[in-house]
């Protein structure tokens, strides 16, 4: 890593010291998932032997034993210096997040899982699904992709906005009535008092954090699909006069909300579920699997220009 020497140099400059009466002005920050080659066999930070110039009143750096984490206690500007040294300057790269939903016959999936336990790297399962897709045993349901920076929340949405009445006034008898000799009263029909909006289609919201090794990626994401499958009447026609019925839309939601740790360029299995019967499918016993992949790109990757 090109910034390794610079990072270790700053760590040496910072050093360790006892806390003083000014400690109330200091802050604490923990840096995790440091690269393994930053530490020696004795679990100590590898630091160059000489450095110049020295630093006055450095912050305190604690190494958490048996972990790849350090705790830094110092003034805000010192914490910022350590953060910049470890994480590098902002805007160094982007994360390309890909989320796929694949439908497969439950039987084929169960048979494969008997001999192939699921691991953190779900690429073998994803590859097997691609084979089944070519044979007609599985099919792609949905694919979402988004590009964002580390630590930045991102959202992509595709679909229609369905607006429907949510609250109603019940039917009422008018304050003043006039009988027409047939003892028949005309009621005021129910009216709408509020409306709600439902986003149909596909939505992907993700909070990615790139690890210090530039390979590990922490993902906090919630992909979902919402479909409108018609309307129902309340009360049911056999229970009430049609004049008093209210129409309510019926939706199906397929959603996975989770937090995972994955690696650059590998597939991770987010979860799976049996779709609702209202979801149209040609399979007898369908099962949906949701995968995610994070690809890391840096600003060091320069576009190629063709010389004329």
Residue pairs with C-beta under 8 A, 6 or more apart in sequence:
1 35
1 214
3 85
3 88
4 35
4 38
5 48
6 85
7 38
7 85
7 86
8 38
8 45
8 46
8 47
8 48
9 48
9 51
10 81
10 82
10 85
11 45
11 47
11 61
11 82
11 85
12 47
12 48
12 51
13 51
13 54
13 55
13 58
14 55
14 58
14 59
14 61
14 72
14 74
14 78
14 81
14 82
15 55
15 58
15 61
16 58
16 60
16 61
17 57
17 58
17 59
17 60
18 60
19 26
19 60
19 73
20 57
23 73
25 75
26 59
26 73
26 74
26 75
27 73
27 74
27 75
27 76
27 79
28 71
28 72
28 73
29 71
29 72
29 79
29 82
29 83
30 69
30 70
30 71
30 72
31 69
31 70
31 72
31 82
31 83
31 86
31 212
32 67
32 68
32 69
32 212
33 68
33 69
33 211
33 212
33 213
33 216
34 68
34 69
34 70
34 86
34 212
34 213
35 68
35 212
35 213
36 68
37 46
38 45
38 46
38 68
39 45
39 46
39 63
39 68
40 46
43 63
43 65
43 66
44 63
45 61
45 63
45 70
58 74
58 78
59 72
59 73
59 74
59 75
59 78
59 79
59 82
60 72
60 73
60 74
61 70
61 71
61 72
61 73
62 70
62 71
62 72
62 73
63 69
63 70
64 70
64 71
72 78
72 79
72 82
74 82
86 212
87 212
90 149
91 149
91 299
92 298
92 299
92 300
93 149
93 150
93 210
93 214
93 296
93 297
93 298
93 299
94 147
94 148
94 149
94 296
94 297
95 147
95 148
95 149
95 150
95 208
95 210
95 217
95 294
95 295
95 296
95 297
96 145
96 146
96 147
96 294
96 295
96 296
96 297
97 145
97 146
97 147
97 148
97 154
97 204
97 206
97 208
97 219
97 221
97 292
97 293
97 294
98 143
98 144
98 145
98 292
98 293
98 294
98 295
99 143
99 144
99 145
99 204
99 221
99 223
99 270
99 290
99 291
99 292
100 126
100 140
100 142
100 143
100 290
100 291
100 292
100 293
101 140
101 141
101 142
101 143
101 223
101 225
101 254
101 288
101 289
101 290
101 291
102 129
102 133
102 138
102 139
102 140
102 141
102 288
102 289
102 291
103 138
103 139
103 140
103 141
103 275
103 281
103 283
103 286
103 287
103 288
103 289
104 129
104 132
104 137
104 138
104 283
104 286
104 287
104 289
105 137
105 138
105 283
105 284
105 285
105 286
105 287
106 274
106 285
106 286
106 287
107 285
108 132
108 137
108 138
109 287
109 289
112 125
112 128
116 124
116 125
116 128
118 125
118 269
120 261
120 262
120 268
121 263
121 266
121 267
121 268
122 266
122 267
122 268
122 269
122 291
123 266
123 267
125 267
125 269
125 289
126 267
126 291
129 138
129 289
132 138
133 139
133 140
141 225
141 288
142 202
142 225
144 156
144 158
144 202
144 204
144 223
145 156
146 154
146 155
146 156
146 204
146 206
147 154
148 154
148 206
148 208
150 208
150 209
150 210
151 207
151 208
151 209
151 210
152 207
152 208
153 205
153 206
153 207
154 205
154 206
154 207
154 208
155 203
155 204
155 205
155 206
156 203
156 204
157 199
157 201
157 202
157 203
157 204
158 201
158 202
158 203
159 199
159 200
159 201
159 202
159 203
159 226
160 200
160 201
161 197
161 198
161 199
161 200
162 197
162 198
162 199
162 200
162 228
162 249
163 195
163 196
163 197
163 198
164 195
164 196
164 198
164 248
164 249
165 192
165 194
165 195
165 246
166 194
166 195
166 196
167 192
167 193
167 194
168 190
168 191
168 192
168 193
168 246
169 190
169 191
169 192
169 193
170 190
171 187
171 188
171 189
171 190
171 243
171 244
172 187
172 188
173 185
173 187
173 188
174 186
174 187
174 188
177 185
177 186
179 185
187 243
189 243
189 244
190 244
190 246
198 226
198 228
198 249
198 251
199 226
200 226
200 227
200 228
200 251
201 225
201 226
202 223
202 224
202 225
203 223
203 224
203 225
203 226
204 221
204 222
204 223
205 221
205 222
205 223
206 219
206 220
206 221
206 222
207 219
207 220
207 221
208 217
208 218
208 219
208 220
208 221
208 294
209 217
209 218
210 216
210 217
210 296
211 217
211 218
214 264
214 296
214 298
215 263
215 264
215 296
216 261
216 262
216 263
216 264
217 261
217 262
217 263
217 264
217 294
217 296
218 259
218 260
218 261
219 259
219 260
219 261
219 262
219 268
219 292
219 294
220 258
220 259
221 257
221 258
221 259
221 270
221 292
222 255
222 256
222 257
222 258
223 255
223 256
223 270
223 290
223 292
224 253
224 254
224 255
224 256
225 253
225 254
225 255
226 251
226 252
226 253
226 254
227 251
227 252
227 278
227 279
228 249
228 250
228 251
229 250
229 251
229 252
229 278
230 249
230 250
231 247
231 248
231 249
231 250
232 247
232 248
232 249
232 250
233 245
233 246
233 247
233 248
234 245
234 246
234 247
234 248
235 244
235 245
237 245
250 278
252 275
252 276
252 278
252 279
254 273
254 275
254 276
254 279
254 288
256 270
256 271
256 273
256 290
258 270
258 271
260 268
260 270
260 292
262 268
262 292
262 293
262 294
263 294
264 294
264 295
264 296
265 293
265 294
265 295
265 296
266 293
267 291
267 292
267 293
268 291
268 292
268 293
269 289
269 290
269 291
270 290
270 291
270 292
271 289
271 290
272 287
272 288
272 289
272 290
273 287
273 288
274 286
274 287
274 288
275 281
275 286
275 288
